[in-house]
Amino acid sequence: PPMSDLPDGLVTFLFTDVQGSTRMWEESPDLMMRALEQHDEAIDAAVDAHGGVSVKPRGEGDSRFVVFDDAMNSVAAVAEMQRKLAATDWATPQPILVRAALHTGTADLQLGDYYGSSVNRAARIRAIAHGGQTIMSRSTWELVQDQLPDGVSIRDLGEHGLKDLTRPENVFQIDIDGLPDSFPPLTSLDAISNNLPLQLTDFVGREKELREAKRLLAENRLLTILAPGGSGKSRLAIQAAADLIGDYPDGGFFIELASIDSSGEIVQTVAEALGIGLSSEEDVEEQLLTYLANKTQLLVFDNFEHVMDGVPIISAILKGAANVTVLATSRTKLNLTGETTLSLSGLETTWDTPEQAFQVGGVQLFIDAAERVKPGFSLEEDDLEPLAEILRLTGGSPLGILLAAAWADMLPVHEIAEEISKSLDFLETEAGDVPDRQRSVRAVFEYTWALLSVDERSIFVALSVFRGGFTREAAQQVAGASLRNLANLANKSLVTPSPDTGRYAVHELLRQFAQAELEADPDRCSEVLDAHAGYYGSVADEAFELLSSADHVRLVAVMEEDIENIRVAWRHHLGKGHGAAIRTLAVGLWVVYEFRGWHHAAVSLFGEAADALLPGSDDQTNVDALALSAAIQAWFLGLVGQPDTGAATATRAIDTLRSSDDLVAKWLANQSAALCLGYLGKADEMIERCEEGLAIAETIGHPFWAAAMKSWRSFAAVVSGDLEMAKRLLPEGFEALTRLNEHLYLTWNLWSQGGIARSEGRFADAIDLHSRQVSLSQEAGYLRASFVALEGLGDASLAARQLEQAEAAYLEGLAATDQMSMVPEMLGMMTKVARVRAAAGRHAEAVELLATVLAEPNSAQQQLTDNTPINELASEALSEVQKEIDPEEYGAARARGTSTPFEVAAKEMLSSRSRIS
């Protein structure tokens, strides 16, 4: 239609398409041709009757794009459209089902067509619907909810993440009398596990490359997107992952490598991205590979170029996990067998006619960015020639275009082009050492840099010390940045704010440019690094207070939000020998790594203190900090299956701290020793450590420390067989911890109480206690406590002959151990599931499962909660069930189990959880 006929201002967009049309075209092309005519007739009649304007198909020929200047008319039209479609006698063997979406937003008309975020969002909403289903966004619902056509009602489907990744959308379903209104769940990002980061802007300008990336990923298990910094490779990778996530039942995960310093941190970074803990005594890489072995996942490794010596990890993942696909971004190839590459050049920057210009990626990105700094920005025909010059000078670099467009609120397009031209000329003649691939971005950065005030430059270079983003308060304390400063830098696209979280980020390439400027002034660099470490030391102080007040859930949230900055601060303080800061950081880090199950990473992290703070120092705070770090390392050594080493390390720390005034460090050292001694079965020595810890707690004077150690003392009583002592101490600790609304120690108190109840035959009480522990630990996100709680619940349920409940608990416990890559514990849970199945008369299944466990070499280990090797427990169970089964059936089942890898059996069991009532 002519531009004059297109609605402007606030409009409602209708997007439709046909479900399964590609298959229908392949099977019956002639019949589909006729059916498409029927489809068009029904839609055109409904649209015309209610004042809609059809713009043009967006995508395949069976999609429609319609605009209404009245939202209520759009609802009436779509209801009539779906009725007409449902009443059609289709030419095809199966009826055609059309999915439709309505979204209201501001029209962005450019030379006779609609562009911008509202159009993109309408298309993304349509993409999550099913054939025959009509949905709408909240913006449309707010306009029509009180004036619906007859026979039409609306159902709230809640918030859903869309594959544009910008923000969730509250989606509503339009129910039409006489038509189906029951559909499967929307195919939104919420339907499958992922950690794909939300984006602040639409995906613009790389649609061709996106299609190619998705095609290559469908055919290859390793794709590397190659491009220089600022080319948009990360955004492309994230969008490709979002679009393809439905092909990976176990989800898609983004692994940011830019903030790590060495390849040795890759495994832990992957674990954190996946939300798993690496907790057993097995090598951490082996644990990760075991976890991934039975997964169908897409892993996105971003910014691999600075940790290239870690490339063998990718190879190991691809070899060990047959259904995992890796998408990497890098400035250089990974040089692995089977690697496919997609090289990005600049965005498209040329066109033949003004109308074609608005289809060009570079133009679309410039308009999108300019509209954010200057709402209502419109590109006129006179602007196209200078814009072409901007695109040429930036080489089509997305980052360069964003930085250039950031000046649209202050300068007309032709002046931006003139200024960038001056900067680029300078670079070409004076900066011969700048790589060609960086010149366009550096040119625009230099131009932007030249226009910053002295204060803005000082602030921006100081922001380069942050990793993983920062808050406004952090920016103020570390860089002296006011809210106005941050707003100005955001307007120039130098920092990116997130309204949802209140945090800010700096593009990695810009951060590197700024870091180079900062390092050119050593005094200023040292000052900023000290301020950064000092600020996050104060965050650790807050975390320490939260530990004492028993608000451990809040403590983890505070520390984890800035864990990358806190690790930078930890290493800075270690390098400077700041014992007092190390002490508070160590305590907070201990809780986070314990809750999240990052046990192996903790052994390494706290081991760094021994390398930096050498024993024999005259500074008592450093001596205490080293002893505390060693004591915390001992805790994690016990958890990764090295309790002998852990006990010796904790004992040395206790001896070192004898003359110290740091009561908390002494308490923690005794706790670590108690843990390791408990694993070693040394009850008397464990009791000794707990008694000393109780005495220290009394001196500290805060009820938390005494209540926590009473729980430890009661556990020591259980280990020693003194149940009367345990039953006296446990309620005292429970009452105190409950008053404090504590989570960390309360879960273990409930576990001990549940174990005693089970040993005394009070199975209902045991089930109740372990159920409460499950709820408490899962509410806190405390992985290790969740597993042992589920194991205890399963044990109590099995003892009570509640077999379905027992199997459900064990299977959920299996999922928890899988998440933490605890292979011995996984095998232990499988053994217990086999016992349940044997008790239920499912003898062949039990034999098969036990044979699988026994065939796995790791079954020679024991669980952290049991002193008996798993293969002994499995052999005992197998002997029992052998008496109840036909010998021939037993032999066949054992052969099947022996030939089944435990990872395969585990995956089948985990998938069966949904079938357990």
Disulfide bonds with the S-S distance in Angstrom:
none
